[in-house]
Amino acid sequence: MDSSTYMTAIFSVKNKNDISVPIKTFWAIYVILNAILMIYLGGLEVLKFSAIVLAFPFMIIILIMSYGLLKESCRITGEHHEESEEVQTIQKIADK
């Protein structure tokens, strides 16, 4: 709960380095009241559905970030592979 209220508070203030306790408290109460309201209105199924719907955009962002990580790691691995070939070529020249 603390991490979700902290991140919500970060997105709601201009100064990201100084987040006050009242702002985090407000967001904690807001999240708790939303969960209680959803359970009261529709039961646990509504809460599950809303969690899935709200998590969907984050899933897309995580997939894009994973693709970028994979692409960058392939690029770095390729660079190291090329460097090792260059080192082998220099060693062959040095051995002659």
C-alpha positions in Angstrom: 0.0 0.0 0.0 2.8 2.4 0.8 4.5 2.0 -2.6 1.2 2.6 -4.5 0.4 5.7 -2.5 4.0 7.0 -2.8 3.9 6.6 -6.6 0.5 8.2 -6.9 1.8 11.1 -4.7 4.8 11.5 -6.9 2.6 11.9 -10.0 0.4 14.4 -8.3 3.0 17.0 -7.1 5.5 19.3 -8.9 8.4 18.8 -6.5 9.2 15.1 -6.8 11.9 15.3 -4.0 9.6 16.5 -1.3 6.4 14.6 -0.8 4.6 15.4 2.4 2.8 13.0 4.6 -0.7 14.6 4.1 -0.4 14.0 0.4 0.5 10.3 0.9 -2.3 10.0 3.5 -4.8 11.5 1.1 -3.9 9.0 -1.6 -3.9 6.0 0.8 -7.4 6.9 2.0 -8.6 7.4 -1.6 -7.3 4.0 -2.7 -8.8 2.3 0.3 -12.2 4.0 -0.2 -12.2 3.0 -3.9 -11.6 -0.6 -3.0 -14.3 -0.6 -0.3 -16.7 1.1 -2.7 -16.1 -1.4 -5.5 -16.5 -4.4 -3.1 -19.7 -2.8 -1.7 -21.2 -2.1 -5.2 -20.4 -5.3 -7.0 -18.5 -7.6 -4.8 -15.1 -9.2 -5.3 -15.7 -9.8 -9.1 -15.9 -6.0 -9.8 -12.7 -5.5 -7.8 -10.9 -8.2 -9.8 -12.2 -6.8 -13.1 -11.2 -3.3 -12.3 -7.7 -4.5 -11.2 -7.3 -6.2 -14.6 -8.6 -3.3 -16.6 -6.4 -0.8 -14.7 -3.3 -3.1 -15.1 -3.7 -3.5 -18.8 -2.0 -0.2 -19.8 0.9 -1.0 -17.5 1.2 -4.4 -19.2 1.6 -2.7 -22.6 4.3 -0.4 -21.2 6.1 -3.3 -19.6 6.1 -5.2 -22.9 7.5 -2.2 -24.7 10.2 -1.8 -22.1 11.0 -5.6 -22.3 11.4 -5.3 -26.1 13.7 -2.3 -25.7 15.8 -4.2 -23.1 16.0 -7.2 -25.3 17.0 -5.1 -28.3 19.6 -3.2 -26.3 21.1 -6.4 -24.8 21.3 -7.9 -28.3 23.1 -4.8 -29.5 25.6 -4.9 -26.6 26.2 -8.6 -27.0 26.9 -8.1 -30.7 29.4 -5.3 -29.9 31.2 -7.5 -27.5 31.3 -10.3 -30.0 32.7 -7.9 -32.6 35.3 -6.7 -30.1 36.4 -10.2 -29.4 36.9 -10.8 -33.1 39.0 -7.6 -33.3 41.1 -8.7 -30.3 41.7 -12.1 -32.0 42.8 -10.4 -35.2 45.2 -8.2 -33.3 46.6 -11.2 -31.5 47.1 -13.0 -34.8 49.1 -10.0 -36.1 51.1 -9.8 -32.9 52.0 -13.5 -33.1 53.5 -13.1 -36.6 
